[in-house]
């Protein structure tokens, strides 16, 4: 095994010899000159960091990109510098040390960042501002030709100046792009490599950081880029068109830190390509995604599987929903999941107030689940797992399995749906907890078969509504019944529920349906009695006119909506039967 040495700031491709004392200046030169082969390591000097202050503060609990500094930092920072913001939240240490942004403006007292910040109880925080030093500023591409010649080699970045130990990452910053911009490619491996085992196509990159590039490393269509411990800022989350970063099975994990990125970290065709070649997916270690999405870019059209998610997100796709992953297609998220809570009362700057894992369809099976609260009550920080409605309609079913020992009926389980009313676009979700399987539409109203407490037959329907409430004050359930618009020459004019209240200050639900994008309220039912009773909703004359316009065999498919519920209260009831009324 041979070691080669590269220092982009002080090395030389003309006078260097690849030693620790006289390193080369570029990775590509080291590969070609070595030549590097299996087992060889190209060591690259990394960037250093400096903590400039541990006392950064903000004056509002609402969204802001202005951080007050206790000392003058104008001598240390300039516009365009790369910094790390650590909120130092007592129950959110996992959010320290990796959330990157850019300096947009700087005065003697105020640091203005490209990214916005909103943390629970943030006016009481003392945030650490860390500068990234010794970045490699370049707007040119570096083409790695014939990458397959260097299979099994490792490009290990982030070394100290003596190449003794890894101290962090090597940062490449696009000098051709301004703050918030992105363009070009740093390492172009397009046209090289193949779909297959990690050591059959290209060298492995470790400890790399790319800022303001369209692509940090660009691969050919549908090919993996073998890399681990990656930081991306204002850069595409992928490694090219339907390509992505993934580490080999020989590495313990694939760490990806995403900051203000766009695109897909795993393309929706991930599973298709993973079946090709040498069964490459079997050689990949699980991904650990540390996702900060806090400005105007969106990571969309995800597919595949990741392990572990730490997400700070204040932007999204849907009204009222803040999520790192939009338009997900069969996206699987497992492992430890931690979301930063958003205080729906304090956060007023825009309408993205509900943190969720994803929009679209997918599977969420956490081994642990955490909402960072920073002293706020659980009722202040509602959340969700998966949102799939008209704004991001993806066909398919979703599945959620809670960690063992947890239930939707546990205290502090403040889930809620999106702020808009449910529609037929909402895909059903199956949730499994210690009480069994539940059906829901947006993880706020849950349905389960109850085999114990019923009035007739051998089962009934149990309804459980969690305590969270959306910004718009509406929670919705999935389809609960469907009846024909007409029967024997008569029209549907009402519905009777046979019910019994179990718990909560339950005032009732609206019965709603949607036809061709038109949302219709059929009426309301009151579930206030703790013994079996009837509640009948009489359909209004205007709604009857709409139903009368339908062909008799058209099914009127309905769901329940709870409006204006108390955010500190849960609701539970049993439904023994639902009977249509025709007249």
C-alpha positions, 0 to 999 in steps of 0.5 A: 500500500502506498500513500500519496499527499496533496495540498491544494493551497501549498502543493505543486503539480510541477515541483511536488513529488507526492511526499508529505514535505512536497505534496502535489496540488491536485487529486487528479495529478496524484491519481495519474502520476502515482499511479494509484491502485487498490489499497493506496491512499491519497491524503489531502490536507483539510480545512481548519475551523475556529470558534469565533463566539459562543454567545450569539443571540437572537432577539425574537422567537420568530424566524430570523437570519440576524444573530447578534454577536457579543464582540466585533467579528468584522475582522474575522468574517467577510461576506461569503465566508462559510460558517457553522451555527450551533444552537447549543440546545440542552436536549438537542446536542445532535444539532451542534457542529454541522449546520452550515450557512454563508455570511450574507452581511456583517457589522460590528454587532450583527451577523446576517446569514443566508439561512434563517433560524428558528429554534424553540425558545431561541431568545434564551440561547447562546449560539456558537459561530464557527468559521471554516478556514483554509477553504479551496476557492475555485470555479474550475472543474477537475476531471478524473478520467478513467476512474476505473483505473483507481478502483479500491483506492481511497481519497482521504481528505481532511488531514492536518498540514503534516498529514498525521491525522484527520482533523475534519473535512476539505472544503471546496468553495465555488469562487464563481458563485456568490452567496446562495448561488450554485453552478458548475461541478468540482469533480467530474467523473461523468462517463466513468464508472459502472453500476456494481460493487464499490471497488469496481468503478472508482476510488472512494472519497472521504471527508469532502465538503462542497459549497456553491457547486451545482454538483460536488462530484458528478457521475454518469447517469444512474451511477453511484459515487462512492463517498463518505462523510460529505458536507454539501452547502448550496449544492445538489444533494445528488451526484448527478442525474439519478445518481447519488452518494453512497459509501461501501460496506467496508465503511461503518456508515455513509454520513451526509450533511445537507445544508440548503441543498436541492434535488434528491439525496436518493433518486426515486429510481434508486431501487431500480438501479440498485438491482443492476450490475453487481448487486451494488446495494448489498455493498452499501452501508446504511446512510446517516442523513443530517439534514438542514433545510432552511431557505428556499431550496427543496429536496424532492423526489426521494426514493430508496432507504436511509438510516438515521435522520437529524433534521432541522427544517423551516421550509417545505412544500405544503401550507403549514408543513415543514419537511426536508423531503418533498414528493417522496416515492417509496422512501424508507427512513429508519433508525434514530430520528430527531426533528427540531420542534417548531413553536407554532405560536412563536413562529409567525414569519411564514406558514411552515410550522409543522415538522414532518419527515416527508411528504409523499409516500414512504415508510418510517420505522424509527428505532428512536424518535425525538422532538427537540423542545428546548423547554417548550411543552409538547403541546406547543410543538406538534409534528407528523411523520408523512404528509400526502395531500393534493399539493404533493399527491403520490400514489401508494400507501405509507407505513409507520411503525413506532418503537417498541414500548410506544403508543399514539396514546402516550402522553406527549404524542402531539401529532397533527395533519397538514393545515389544509383540509383532507382530500381524496389525494391523501393516501392512506397510512398504516401505523403500528404501535403497541396497541396494534394497527391503526389506519390514518390519513395524515396521522392526526385521526386514527381508526382501529378495529375494537374487538372488546367493546361493542354494542352489536356483532363482534367488533366496532370502530375505535376513533382516536384523535391525538392532541396536536392541532394544525395552524388552520385548526383542522384535523382529518381522518381517512375514509370512514364510509361510502354510500351510493348517492341514490337508492331506489329512486331516493337520494342520500339525505343524512347519516346516523352514527351509533357511537359511544364516547370514551374520553376527551372533551369531544364536541363532534366531527364534521362529515366531509366528502370531495368530488372532483376537487370540490370539498363538501360538508355533509353535516356534523355529528355530536359524540358527547354521550358516554353510553351508546347513542345515536347522532344523525347528520342531516345533509343541508339543502345545498349539499343535497343539490350537489348529491342530486346531480350525481348518478345514483350509483356514484359513491359519496365517500366521506371522512371525518374532520375535527375543527377547533379542537383543544390542543391539549385534549385527546378524543376517543370514541367507538362507532358501532354502525353507520346508517345512510338515510335516503328520502 
